[in-house]
């Protein structure tokens, strides 16, 4: 079983998603050619996104390593990046079975009306496997590992439902889509809290700067493209130890700026492919639901947050947070994690934040900063357990991606910095049965509350349909 799912995951999102979308399209009545075209566009979108993020990593990685070397910014926890986290997740007993187990949980929740999200984002199931694997190695119990993964999955599906309407109303072309990715779901409270705080502070509640507002206020300098160039040039300058070295390295510095600007410009263009591929599937799904299930509270397709990371507010907040995150990582007392490889994943903080900050760049940036500061400490705290898991996977597979340099612990912003993973880890490993009881109570409470909302909405839709029918008669 482990080999079967290792093979499926090894295909990568670019191959998996076209197959899934083609099969899904056929199941809901779309012609084979149209279903295949939709699937291929989503697959091409993933390819394009991987190319763009690889450009960011290849350009930014050496520059940041140089900055670390010049200013001696070495900290105890080494940034492994998301590939290491995914490898640890899937190369364990938890990861081998996480897909069928979580799909079974999803079906059970659909039948019991405790969710209305069909999570087909199989590639990102590694997030559930990750927390399960870390808890498994920290507790030395496979049962606790699966418990952590399942609790995380249930809570994430409920959050996906509760954020779906705001998500669909904020982003264009996302009707019938929700985001059941725990990394994104874990940051929703930060967005809600920061938004509430800004609204309560006199003066701050009048700050309303969206991406278009930045362009009007700063002209071309307010565009994500130019901000990318400026930040890239700034980081390039930091790689030099003197003004003379800056002058000598102008071609490199400007080249780094252009590459950062290219990433900011290309990501929105790539995400258009996702929307084009999703549109026929989402429209056919809604049509099928309305025909077959009278008064049903329409199901949502759970998809990757990669669909919407091209939003201008996300790009602006992400690019500004990169240098600020490095600064905070160095100056925060008690933090031992210096994010480098993980910085390419900064965009994924914001897909579920923006619907609550309403695209306000200032609120989004502040919410992201608070989340990152908290996340740095969480990664530091979870590093010993992550290191044990990575060492076990490396000894079993020899995968270089999980090799941790001598004298360091391993860590990653990707999911390890999410409050959802940290809380589940603490409850499962440190509080044991008391923590397990709390997690079960929270997960079941959220699921029951979600069912109440779903049933209530279904009754309202049935009543509304009856009223319209009577008026027509």
C-alpha positions, 0 to 999 in steps of 0.5 A: 500500500505504501508503494502504491501511494508513493507512486501516485504522489510521485506523479506530482500535482501537475500529473495528478490533477489533470487525471483527477479533473478528467475523471471528475468531469466525466462523472458529472456529465462533461464530454471527454474532450472538455473534461480533458481540456479542463484537467490539462489547463489545471496541470499546465497551471501547476507546471507554470507555477512550479517554474515561477517559484523555482525561479524565485528560489534559484534567484533568492536562495544564493543571495540570502545565503550570502547575506547570512554569511556576511552578517553571520546570521546562523541560527540553530534550526536549519530551514529544510523547505517544503520538499523536506516536510512533504518527504517526511510526511509521505515516507512514513506509515502515516503518509502511506495511508493518509489519502485513503483514510482522509478520503474515507473521513471526507465521505463520512462527513458528506453523508452525515452533512457535517461538511459540504467540501469534496477535497480533491486536492490530493497533493496537499494531503501531505499537510495532514500526513506531516502533522501525523508523522511528527506526532507519530515520531514524537510519541512513538505511537502510530495510533497517535499519528493517525489521530492527529492527522484525522483531527486536523482533516476534520477541523480543516474541512469545517473551516473550508466550509465556514470560509467558502462563502467569503472566499467565493465572494472575494475572488472572481471565478471561484464559485463552488470552490473552497480551500481545505488546506490546513496551512491556510486555514490556520491563519484565518484567526489572525486575519479576523483578529487584525481586521477587528482590531483595525476597525476598533482603533480610531484612525486605523479604521479609515486606512483602506489601501488595496492594490489599486490604491497603491497604484494611485498613491505611488504610481508605478512604484506601487505595482507588484512588478516594481515592488518585486524589482525594488526588493530584489535590488535591495537584497542584492545590495545586502550581498555586497560588503562595500559601496565598491562591491555594489558598483562592481556587481550592478549587473547581478543586483539588477538581474536579481531585481528583474527576476523578483519582478518577473515572479510578481508579474508571472504568478497572476498570469499563471493562475488564470490557467487554473481558473479557466480549467476550473470553470467548466467543472464548477459550473457542471457540478453546481448544475448537477447538484441543483438537478439531483438534490432538491434544496441541497446546500451546494457542494464545494470542490476543495482545491489548492490555494495556488488558484488565488496566490496571484492576487495583487494584495497577496503579491505585495504583502508577500514581497514586503514580508520577505526582508521583514521576516529575515529581520525579525528572525534574527532579532526576536529573543528565543527564536532559533529558526532562520527562514530561507528555503521556506520564503518561497511559500510566503504567498500561501499565508494569504489566500484565506486571509484576504477575504477577511481583510478585504484585500486591504494591503496594510491589514493583510501585511500586519496579519501576515507579520503577526502570523510569521512572528508566532510561526517562528516560535512554533517552528523552533518549538517543533524542531526537535520532533521534526528532526527525529522524523527527518532523520528516520526518513533519511536513514530509510530512504537516503533522500537528500532533501531531508538531510540535516546538517550536523549540529542543527535541528530541522524546521520549515515554515510550511505547515510547521508554522501554522497554529493548527499544527502546533496546537494538535502537536502539543495536545497529542504529544504533551497533554496526551489523553487530556489533549486528545479529549480537548481535540475530539471535543473541538473537532466534533463541536465544529462538525456538529455546528457545521451540520446545523448551519448546513441543514438550516441553509437547506431548509431555507433554500427549500422554503425559498423554492416553495415560495417562488413556486407559489408565486409563479402559480 
